[in-house]
Amino acid sequence: MAPVWVRKSTALATCPKSYITAESEALLEEFFVRKRLGGTSFDELGARQVEAFVILEQALKEESENGHHNTRRAL
């Protein structure tokens, strides 16, 4: 079966959208909103949010450094 989604060394035979939970999608949206509005104060976030935001910030930095970006959500 041919992959339908490939990114760096990861390939999936199914659409990755089915792996994203409602909670994950909400965290992504909140991350991008806070980023667009000028950042976030970690003391007002729960531990799960902080962990997600740190992971997302690292991934965004890595994507930027490697020349990859999502044109739909240019920051």
Secondary structure, DSSP 4 states (H G I P E B T S, - for coil): ---SEEETTEEESS-GGGG--HHHHHHHHHHHHHHHTT---GGGS-HHHHHHHHHHHHHHHHHHHTT---GGG--
